[in-house]
Amino acid sequence: MNRGWIFIMIGALFEVMWVIGFKHADDLVTWAGTVAAVVISFGLIIIASTILPVGTVYAVFTGLGTAGTVLSEMILFDEPVKWTKLFLIALLLAGVLGLKLVGGSSTSKEVSS
């Protein structure tokens, strides 16, 4: 796995944090954490888009962020668990995996070390 995919995965984790922060932040500390997560998330995605095709980066980033946010809301904030949501998340993740598989075969700008 090259660095671009690692940046996308970490960026998506921070995306989940800032999306949840927008809903649940209620004081200066949690808002500061939310803003920091936005900056880190987009910084990593910008770096990843210099290494991998930007369309693939954006689709995978938003797909993982969406799935992570929905699952986090169910696990951490007692959002109702619905089988249809879980099925659609699985379908979304299958699409993300497919994009990774076809996107990973393109020539990368990254120099191997």
FENTAPE-V807784 format. One record per pair of residues at least 12 apart in sequence whose C-alpha atoms are under 7 Angstrom apart, sorted by the first residue. I is the first residue (numbers start at 1). J is the second residue. Records with the same first field share a line. If there is no record, write none. Layout:
I = J + J
This chain:
4 = 48 + 51 + 52
7 = 44 + 45 + 48
8 = 44 + 45 + 48 + 57 + 61
11 = 40 + 41 + 42 + 44 + 45
12 = 41 + 61 + 64 + 65
13 = 65
14 = 37 + 40 + 41
15 = 37 + 38 + 41 + 65
16 = 65 + 68 + 69
17 = 34 + 37
18 = 34 + 37 + 38
21 = 34
22 = 34
51 = 108 + 109 + 110
52 = 108
56 = 99 + 103
60 = 96
63 = 92 + 93 + 96
67 = 89
